[in-house]
Amino acid sequence: MVTAVSRQLIDGQWQDGSSGQVLVDRNPYDGSVIAEFPVATPDDIDAAYRAAARAKEEWDRVNPYAKRTVFENAVKYIESSFGEITEIIVDELGGTRLKAGFEIGLVLDMLKEAGTFPLRMEGKILPSAVDERENFLYRVPVGVVGVISPFNFPFFLSMKSVAPALGAGNGVVLKPHEETPIMGGTLIGKIFEEAGLPSGLLNVVVTEIPAIGDAFVEHPIPRVISFTGSTAVGRHVAEVGARNFKKVLLELGGNSAFIVLDDADLEYAVDAAVFSRFTHQGQICMSANRVLVHQDVFKEFAERFVEKVKTLAVGDPRADDTVMGPLITAKQAENLNAVVDQAIADGATPILRGGVDGGLFDPVVLLDVKPDMDIAQRELFGPVVSLIPFKDDDDAVEIANNTQFGLSGAVHTSDIDRGVALAKRVQTGMIHVNDCTIHDEPIVAFGGEKQSGLGRLNGPWSLDEFTTMKWVSVNHGRRRFPY
C-alpha cells in the first residue's frame, strides 16, 4: 500500500537530507501540513548520482525481458493503489478527483510504453568504404539522467522522463518541485522500489535551490538533464548545462491559442475552449491563454463561453462537484490577480471576474485585449483567459504567432482541410483540429517550438533522447596504411 515517504531515497536507502533545514509540504487548499522533509544538500546529490552510476552497471546485466517486468509491476502497483494516489493528488496539489484520474491514466500509459524500451535497443550494421570491414552501430544508454519536475502534473511529468530513461537502461536522479515532493518524487521512488527496480538505480532528492544552487545540473555524472518548468528557469538550466557539456531537454511554458473559425460548431468549441483553459485551474503549460474567435461569431461565442464558465464550481477539491480547486500557493494567486489588474489598467474589459480567497481564484474572462498587451504575451498559470476577435484566417495566424512561445494550440472548423492548412501555419510544436489544447499520448512526439522548449519526448523520440549511438567497426582483414 502507498505510504507518503517524507525522506530522501539515496542508494536504495530512505534517509534524511543532511542540510539541517526542513521543507514543509502543505495542502494548498487548507494549509495543513502533509509532510516535512529534511532538505538535501550538494553532498546528498553527489551520493545520489554516484549511486545511480553504480547501479546502472548492474542494470546493464539484467535481461531485457526482466527489465520489462519491473514496469509491468509498477503498473500493477499503481492500479491497486489508485484510490490512495488520488487522495495524495487532491491533498498535495489541490487537484480534483477528475484531475487525479486523468493524471494517473497518463502515468499508466507512459509506464506501459517505457516498458517496451528494453526490447527496442536496436542497432545497425552498415557497409564500409574499407574492404573487409563491418560497421556496427549500438544503441546504448547515455548513463545517468537528472530529472527536474514541476508542481502542476508532478506524477506524470516526472514519470514522463523517469520511466523512459530507466527503460532505456539509465540510472536516474529525480528532483521534484518543492511544492509537490511526494507526487513528483518520493511516491515514484516507492513505486519502483516495490516493482523490483535494482537498489540505487532511481534516486530521489527533495531540496530547495538556496540549499543546492546549480549542483544538480553541474554535477559531472549526469549526461542528460530533463527539465520541465518555466521558460525563465529553463533558460538558466540550459546555460548551466551547456557550460558543462550536457544534453538538456526542456519542456517549458506556453501561450497557446485556441482558434475558432466562422464555420465552427460553437457549442462544441465552447466546451473544448473551457476545458482547454480551466482544467486544473489553468495550471497546465498547454492551457489556452488566448481564445481567438472570428469576428462574425465573436459575440455569440463570448456569450456562450461566459455562461459555461459561470457553471464551474470553485472550492474544496475533495467535493465531488468542484471543477477548480486552489492554485498551488496563495502567493501565485496574488501575483495572477495583479496581472489581471494591470491588464484592466491597460484597457482590457472583464466580462467575468469573481474573487480571490487564498489559493482559490474565480475565473476571469477578458475582452478588449490587444495582441501586444502584456497579458496576451505572457503565460498565465491560472484561470484567466482573453477572448480576441480576428478578421480572417491570415489574421488568426498572425495573432496566434505573435508570442515568444510555441507549445500547443487548437483550431475549430467544420472544414477539416481548412483547419489543417491553418494549423500547419501556426508556429507551435503541437496543434489539434476540433479538439482541446491539452493533449498528450505516449507514442506521439511531444515538445515545443521557440521558447517553449528543446527536444521531443514520448515513444521513439524519448528513446533517442535517453540513448546514444556507439560505433564499433571490425576489420576482418589487414588494412594497408600509407606509411
For each residue, the residues with C-beta under 8 A, 3 or more apart:
1: 81 84
2: 81 84 85 88 187 190
3: 190
4: 34 35 88 182 186 187
5: 9 14 182 186 187 189 190
6: 25 35 36 37 181 182 186
7: 14 15 16 37 38 186
8: 14 15 16 17 37 38 40 44 48 203 204 205 206
9: 5 12 13 14 186 189 190 193 202 203 204
10: 13 15 44 47 48 51 203 204 205
11: 47 48 50 51 199 200 203
12: 9 51 193 199 200
13: 9 10
14: 5 7 8 9
15: 7 8 10
16: 7 8 38
17: 8 21 37 38 39 40 41 44 205 206 207
18: 38 40 41 43 44
19: 38 39 40 41 44 207 211
20: 38
21: 17 38 39 208 211
22: 36 37 38 39
23: 36 37 38 39 178 181 206 207 208
24: 33 36
25: 6 33 34 35 36 37 92 179 180 181 182
26: 31 32 33 34
27: 30 31 32 33 34 91 92 94
28: 31 92 93 94 179 325 326 327 328 329 359
29: 94 316 317 325 326 359 360
30: 27
31: 26 27 28 358
32: 26 27
33: 24 25 26 27 36
34: 4 25 26 27 91 92 182
35: 4 6 25 181 182
36: 6 22 23 24 25 33
37: 6 7 8 17 22 23 25 181 206
38: 7 8 16 17 18 19 20 21 22 23
39: 17 19 21 22 23 206 207 208 211
40: 8 17 18 19 44 45 48 205 206 207 211 212
41: 17 18 19 44 45 207 211 212
42: 45 46 212 213 215
43: 18 46 47
44: 8 10 17 18 19 40 41 47 48 205 207
45: 40 41 42 48 49 173 205 207 212 215 216 219
46: 42 43 49 50 215 219
47: 10 11 43 44 50 51
48: 8 10 11 40 44 45 51 52 173 203 204 205
49: 45 46 52 53 144 146 173 203 219 221 222
50: 11 46 47 53 54 221
51: 10 11 12 47 48 54 55 171 200 203
52: 48 49 55 56 144 170 171 172 173 200 201 202 203 221
53: 49 50 56 57 143 144 171 221
54: 50 51 57 58 171 200
55: 51 52 58 59 171 198 199 200 201
56: 52 53 59 60 141 143 144 169 170 171 201
57: 53 54 60 61
58: 54 55 61 62 198 201
59: 55 56 62 67 166 169 170 171 198 201
60: 56 57 141 169
61: 57 58
62: 58 59 66 67 198
63: 66 67
64: 67 68 118 119 121
65: 68 69 118 119
66: 62 63 69 70
67: 59 62 63 64 70 71 118 167 169
68: 64 65 71 72 115 116 118 119
69: 65 66 72 73 196
70: 66 67 73 74 115 166 192 195 196 197
71: 67 68 74 75 111 112 114 115 163 167 195
72: 68 69 75 76 115
73: 69 70 76 77 194 195 196
74: 70 71 77 78 111 163 191 192 194 195
75: 71 72 78 79 108 111 112 115
76: 72 73 79 80
77: 73 74 80 81 191 194 195
78: 74 75 81 82 85 104 107 108 111 191
79: 75 76 82 108
80: 76 77
81: 1 2 77 78 84 85
82: 78 79 85 86 104
83: 86 87
84: 1 2 81 87 88
85: 2 78 81 82 88 89 100 104 155 187
86: 82 83 89 90 97 100 101 104
87: 83 84 90 91
88: 2 4 84 85 91 92 182 183 187
89: 85 86 92 93 95 99 100 103 104 155 183
90: 86 87 93 94 95 96 97 100 317 318 325
91: 27 34 87 88
92: 25 27 28 34 88 89 180 182 183
93: 28 89 90 99 151 152 154 180 183 328
94: 27 28 29 90 281 317 325 326 327 328 359
95: 89 90 99 100 103 280 317 325
96: 90 99 100 280 317 322 323 324 325
97: 86 90 100 101 317 318 320
98: 101 102 323
99: 89 93 95 96 102 103 279 280
100: 85 86 89 90 95 96 97 103 104
101: 86 97 98 104 105
102: 98 99 105 106
103: 89 95 99 100 106 107 153 155 156
104: 78 82 85 86 89 100 101 107 108 155
105: 101 102 108 109
106: 102 103 109 110 153 156 440
107: 78 103 104 110 111 155 156 159
108: 75 78 79 104 105 111 112
109: 105 106 112 113 441 442
110: 106 107 113 114 156 159 160 163 164 442
111: 71 74 75 78 107 108 114 115 159 163
112: 71 75 108 109 115 116 442
113: 109 110 116 117 163 164 442 443 458 459
114: 71 110 111 117 163 164 166 167 462
115: 68 70 71 72 75 111 112 118 167
116: 68 112 113 119 120 167
117: 113 114 120 121 164 167 168 169 462 463
118: 64 65 67 68 115 121 167 169
119: 64 65 68 116
120: 116 117 460 463
121: 64 117 118 139 140 168 169 467
122: 139
123: 136 137 138 139 469
124: 136 137
125: 134 135 136 137
126: 135 136 137
127: 135
128: 133 134 135 473
129:
130: 133 475 479
131: 477 479
132: 475 476 477 479
133: 128 130 473 474 475 476 477 479
134: 125 128 473 474 476
135: 125 126 127 128 471 472 473
136: 123 124 125 126 471 472 473 474
137: 123 124 125 126 469 470 471 472
138: 123 469 470 472
139: 121 122 123 463 467 468 469 470
140: 121 169 467 468 469 470
141: 56 60 168 169 170 466 467 468
142: 145 168 170 223 224 247 466 467 468
143: 53 56 170 171 221 222 223
144: 49 52 53 56 170 171 172 173 221 222 223
145: 142 161 165 170 171 172 173 222 223 224 225 226 466
146: 49 172 173 175 216 217 219 222 224 225 226
147: 158 161 162 165 172 173 174 175 225 226
148: 175 216 225 226 227 228 229 237
149: 154 157 158 161 174 175 176 177 184 185 228 229
150: 153 154 157 177 184 228 229
151: 93 154 177 179 180 184 283 328
152: 93 157 280 283 284 285 328 381
153: 103 106 150 156 157 280 284
154: 93 149 150 151 157 158 176 177 180 183 184 185
155: 85 89 103 104 107 158 159 183 184 187 188
156: 103 106 107 110 153 159 160 440
157: 149 150 152 153 154 160 161 184 228 251
158: 147 149 154 155 161 162 174 176 184 185 188
159: 107 110 111 155 156 162 163 188
160: 110 156 157 163 164 228 457 458
161: 145 147 149 157 158 164 165 226 228 249 457 462
162: 147 158 159 165 166 172 174 188 202
163: 71 74 110 111 113 114 159 160 166 167
164: 110 113 114 117 160 161 167 168 457 462 463 465 466
165: 145 147 161 162 168 170 172 224 226 466
166: 59 70 114 162 163 169 170 172 192 197 201 202
167: 67 71 114 115 116 117 118 163 164
168: 117 121 141 142 164 165 462 463 466 467
169: 56 59 60 67 117 118 121 140 141 166 467
170: 52 56 59 141 142 143 144 145 165 166 224 466
171: 51 52 53 54 55 56 59 143 144 145 200 201 202 203
172: 52 144 145 146 147 162 165 166 201 202 203
173: 45 48 49 52 144 145 146 147 202 203 204 205 216 222
174: 147 149 158 162 184 185 188 189 202 203 204 205
175: 146 147 148 149 185 204 205 206 207 216
176: 149 154 158 180 181 182 183 184 185 186 204 206
177: 149 150 151 154 180 181 184 229
178: 23 181 206 207 208
179: 25 28 151 328 329
180: 25 92 93 151 154 176 177 183 184 185 328
181: 6 23 25 35 37 176 177 178 184 185 186 206
182: 4 5 6 25 34 35 88 92 176 185 186 187
183: 88 89 92 93 154 155 176 180 187
184: 149 150 151 154 155 157 158 174 176 177 180 181 188
185: 149 154 158 174 175 176 180 181 182 188 189 204 206
186: 4 5 6 7 9 176 181 182 189 190 204 206
187: 2 4 5 85 88 155 182 183 190 191
188: 155 158 159 162 174 184 185 191 192 202 204
189: 5 9 174 185 186 192 193 202 203 204
190: 2 3 5 9 186 187 193 194
191: 74 77 78 187 188 194 195
192: 70 74 166 188 189 195 197 201 202
193: 9 12 189 190 197
194: 73 74 77 190 191
195: 70 71 73 74 77 191 192
196: 69 70 73
197: 70 166 192 193 201 202
198: 55 58 59 62 201
199: 11 12 55
200: 11 12 51 52 54 55 171 203
201: 52 55 56 58 59 166 171 172 192 197 198
202: 9 52 162 166 171 172 173 174 188 189 192 197
203: 8 9 10 11 48 49 51 52 171 172 173 174 189 200
204: 8 9 10 48 173 174 175 176 185 186 188 189
205: 8 10 17 40 44 45 48 173 174 175 216
206: 8 17 23 37 39 40 175 176 178 181 185 186
207: 17 19 23 39 40 41 44 45 175 178 211 212
208: 21 23 39 178 211 212
209: 212 213
210: 213
211: 19 21 39 40 41 207 208
212: 40 41 42 45 207 208 209 215 216
213: 42 209 210
214: 217 218 240
215: 42 45 46 212 218 219
216: 45 146 148 173 175 205 212 219 225
217: 146 214 225 237 240 241 244 246
218: 214 215 240 244
219: 45 46 49 146 215 216 222
220: 244
221: 49 50 52 53 143 144
222: 49 143 144 145 146 173 219 225 246
223: 142 143 144 145 246 247
224: 142 145 146 165 170 246 247 248 249 465 466
225: 145 146 147 148 216 217 222 237 241 246 247 248 249
226: 145 146 147 148 161 165 249 251 457 465
227: 148 233 234 237 248 249 250 251
228: 148 149 150 157 160 161 250 251 252
229: 148 149 150 177 233 234 251 252
230: 233 234 252 253 379
231: 234 235 252 253 379 404 405 451 452
232: 235 236
233: 227 229 230 236 237
234: 227 229 230 231 237 238 250 252 253 453
235: 231 232 238 239 451
236: 232 233 239 240
237: 148 217 225 227 233 234 240 241 248 250
238: 234 235 241 242 248 250 454
239: 235 236 242 243
240: 214 217 218 236 237 243 244
241: 217 225 237 238 244 246 247 248
242: 238 239 245 246 248
243: 239 240
244: 217 218 220 240 241
245: 242
246: 217 222 223 224 225 241 242
247: 142 223 224 225 241 465
248: 224 225 227 237 238 241 242 454 455
249: 161 224 225 226 227 453 454 455 457 465
250: 227 228 234 237 238 453 454 455
251: 157 226 227 228 229 285 446 447 448 453 457
252: 228 229 230 231 234 285 405 407 448 451 452 453
253: 230 231 234 285 379 405 407 451 452
254: 285 286 287 289 379 405 406 407 408 448 452
255: 289 290 376 377 378 379 380 403 404 405 407
256: 276 286 287 288 289 290 405 407 408 409 410 428 437
257: 288 289 290 291 292 396 399 400 403 409 410 426
258: 272 273 276 277 288 290 291 292 409 410 412 436 437
259: 292 390 396 400 409 410 411 412 422 426
260: 264 266 269 273 291 292 293 294 297 301 412
261: 264 294 393 396 411 412 413 415 418 419 422
262: 294 296 297
263: 413 414 415 418
264: 260 261 268 269 294 297 412 413 414
265: 268 269 412 414
266: 260 269 270 297 300 301 304
267: 270 271 304
268: 264 265 271 272 412 434
269: 260 264 265 266 272 273 301 412
270: 266 267 273 274 301 304 305 308
271: 267 268 274 275 308
272: 258 268 269 275 276 410 412 434 435 436
273: 258 260 269 270 276 277 288 291 305 410 436
274: 270 271 277 278 305 308 309 312
275: 271 272 278 279 436 438
276: 256 258 272 273 279 286 287 288 410 436 437 438
277: 258 273 274 282 287 288 289 291 383 385
278: 274 275 281 282 309 312 323 324 363 383 385
279: 99 275 276 282 284 287 438
280: 95 96 99 152 153 283 284 324
281: 94 278 324 325 326 327 361 382 383
282: 277 278 279 287 380 381 382 383 384 385
283: 151 152 280 287 327 328 381 382
284: 152 153 279 280 287 438
285: 152 251 252 253 254 379 407 408 452
286: 254 256 276 407 408 430 437 438 439 440
287: 254 256 276 277 279 282 283 284 380 381 437 438
288: 256 257 258 273 276 277 291 385 409 410 436 437
289: 254 255 256 257 277 376 378 379 380 384 385 386
290: 255 256 257 258 369 376 385 386 388 399 400
291: 257 258 260 273 277 288 305 385 386 387 388
292: 257 258 259 260 388 389 390 396 399 400
293: 260 297 298 301 302 387 388 389 390
294: 260 261 262 264 297 298 389 390 391 392 396
295: 298 389 390 391
296: 262
297: 260 262 264 266 293 294 300 301
298: 293 294 295 301 302 387 389
299: 302 303
300: 266 297 303 304
301: 260 266 269 270 293 297 298 304 305 387
302: 293 298 299 305 306 351 365 367 387
303: 299 300 306 307
304: 266 267 270 300 301 307 308
305: 270 273 274 291 301 302 308 309 365 387
306: 302 303 309 310 351 352 365
307: 303 304 310 311
308: 270 271 274 304 305 311 312
309: 274 278 305 306 312 352 363 365
310: 306 307 352
311: 307 308
312: 274 278 308 309 323 324 363
313: 319 321 322 323 324
314: 322 323 324 325 354 360 361 362 363
315: 319 322 324 325 360
316: 29 319 322 325
317: 29 90 94 95 96 97 322 325 326
318: 90 97 322
319: 313 315 316 322
320: 97
321: 313
322: 96 313 314 315 316 317 318 319 325
323: 96 98 278 312 313 314
324: 96 278 280 281 312 313 314 315 361 363 383
325: 28 29 90 94 95 96 281 314 315 316 317 322 359 360
326: 28 29 94 281 317 333 358 359 360 361
327: 28 94 281 283 330 332 333 336 359 360 361 381 382
328: 28 93 94 151 152 179 180 283 332 359
329: 28 179 332 333 359
330: 327 333 334 358 359
331: 334 335
332: 327 328 329 335 336 359 381 382
333: 326 327 329 330 336 337 356 358 359 360 361 382
334: 330 331 337 338 356
335: 331 332 338 339
336: 327 332 333 339 340 361 380 381 382 384
337: 333 334 340 341 356 361
338: 334 335 341 342
339: 335 336 342 343 374 375 378 380 384
340: 336 337 343 344 350 353 364 366 375 384
341: 337 338 344 345
342: 338 339 345 346 374 375
343: 339 340 346 348 366 369 373 374 375 386
344: 340 341 347 348 349 350 366
345: 341 342
346: 342 343 373 374 375
347: 344 368 370 373
348: 343 344 366 367 368 369 373 375 386
349: 344 366 367 368
350: 340 344 353 364 365 366 367
351: 302 306 365 366 367
352: 306 309 310 363 364 365
353: 340 350 362 364 365
354: 314 362 363 364
355: 362
356: 333 334 337 360 361 362
357: 360
358: 31 326 330 333
359: 28 29 94 325 326 327 328 329 330 332 333
360: 29 314 315 325 326 327 333 356 357
361: 281 314 324 326 327 333 336 337 356 382 383
362: 314 353 354 355 356 383
363: 278 309 312 314 324 352 354 383 384 385
364: 340 350 352 353 354 383 384 385
365: 302 305 306 309 350 351 352 353 385 387
366: 340 343 344 348 349 350 351 369 375 384 385 386 387
367: 302 348 349 350 351 386 387
368: 347 348 349
369: 290 343 348 366 373 375 376 386 387 388
370: 347 373 376
371: 376 388 399 402
372: 376 377 402
373: 343 346 347 348 369 370 376 377
374: 339 342 343 346 377 378
375: 339 340 342 343 346 348 366 369 378 380 384 386
376: 255 289 290 369 370 371 372 373 386 388 402 403
377: 255 372 373 374 402 403 404
378: 255 289 339 374 375
379: 230 231 253 254 255 285 289 405
380: 255 282 287 289 336 339 375 384 385
381: 152 282 283 287 327 332 336
382: 281 282 283 327 332 333 336 361
383: 277 278 281 282 324 361 362 363 364
384: 282 289 336 339 340 363 364 366 375 380
385: 277 278 282 288 289 290 291 363 364 365 366 380
386: 289 290 291 343 348 366 367 369 375 376
387: 291 293 298 301 302 305 365 366 367 369
388: 290 291 292 293 369 371 376 399
389: 292 293 294 295 298
390: 259 292 293 294 295 395 396 399
391: 294 295 395
392: 294 395 396
393: 261 396 397 418 422
394: 397 398
395: 390 391 392 398 399
396: 257 259 261 292 294 390 392 393 399 400 422
397: 393 394 400 401 422 425 426
398: 394 395 401 402
399: 257 290 292 371 388 390 395 396 402
400: 257 259 290 292 396 397 403 409 426 427 428
401: 397 398 425 426 427
402: 371 372 376 377 398 399
403: 255 257 376 377 400 406 450
404: 231 255 377 450 451
405: 231 252 253 254 255 256 379 448 450 451 452
406: 254 403 427 428 429 448 449 450 451 452
407: 252 253 254 255 256 285 286 428 429 430 448 449 452 453
408: 254 256 285 286 428 429 430 431 432 437 438 439 448
409: 256 257 258 259 288 400 423 426 428 430 431 432 437
410: 256 257 258 259 272 273 276 288 431 432 433 434 435 436 437
411: 259 261 419 422 423 426 431 432 433 434
412: 258 259 260 261 264 265 268 269 272 419 433 434
413: 261 263 264 416 418 419 422 433 434
414: 263 264 265
415: 261 263 418 419
416: 413 419 420 433 434
417: 420 421
418: 261 263 393 413 415 421 422
419: 261 411 412 413 415 416 422 423 433 434
420: 416 417 423 424 433
421: 417 418 424 425
422: 259 261 393 396 397 411 413 418 419 425 426
423: 409 411 419 420 426 431 432 433
424: 420 421
425: 397 401 421 422
426: 257 259 397 400 401 409 411 422 423 431
427: 400 401 406 449 450
428: 256 400 406 407 408 409 431 448 449 452
429: 406 407 408 445 446 447 448 449 452 453 456
430: 286 407 408 409 439 446 447 448
431: 408 409 410 411 423 426 428
432: 408 409 410 411 423 435 436 437 439
433: 410 411 412 413 416 419 420 423
434: 268 272 410 411 412 413 416 419
435: 272 410 432 439
436: 258 272 273 275 276 288 410 432 439
437: 256 258 276 286 287 288 408 409 410 432
438: 275 276 279 284 286 287 408
439: 286 408 430 432 435 436
440: 106 156 286 444 446 458
441: 109 444 446 458
442: 109 110 112 113 458 459
443: 113 458 459
444: 440 441 458 459
445: 429 456 457 458 459 461
446: 251 429 430 440 441 456 457 458 461
447: 251 429 430 452 453 454 455 456 457 461
448: 251 252 254 405 406 407 408 428 429 430 451 452 453
449: 406 407 427 428 429 452 453
450: 403 404 405 406 427
451: 231 235 252 253 404 405 406 448
452: 231 252 253 254 285 405 406 407 428 429 447 448 449
453: 234 249 250 251 252 407 429 447 448 449
454: 238 248 249 250 447
455: 248 249 250 447 461 465
456: 429 445 446 447 461 462 465
457: 160 161 164 226 249 251 445 446 447 461 462 465
458: 113 160 440 441 442 443 444 445 446 461 462
459: 113 442 443 444 445 462 463
460: 120 463 464
461: 445 446 447 455 456 457 458 464 465
462: 114 117 161 164 168 456 457 458 459 465 466
463: 117 120 139 164 168 459 460 466 467
464: 460 461 467
465: 164 224 226 247 249 455 456 457 461 462
466: 141 142 145 164 165 168 170 224 462 463
467: 121 139 140 141 142 168 169 463 464
468: 139 140 141 142
469: 123 137 138 139 140
470: 137 138 139 140
471: 135 136 137
472: 135 136 137 138
473: 128 133 134 135 136
474: 133 134 136
475: 130 132 133 478 479
476: 132 133 134
477: 131 132 133
478: 475
479: 130 131 132 133 475
480:
481:
482:
483:
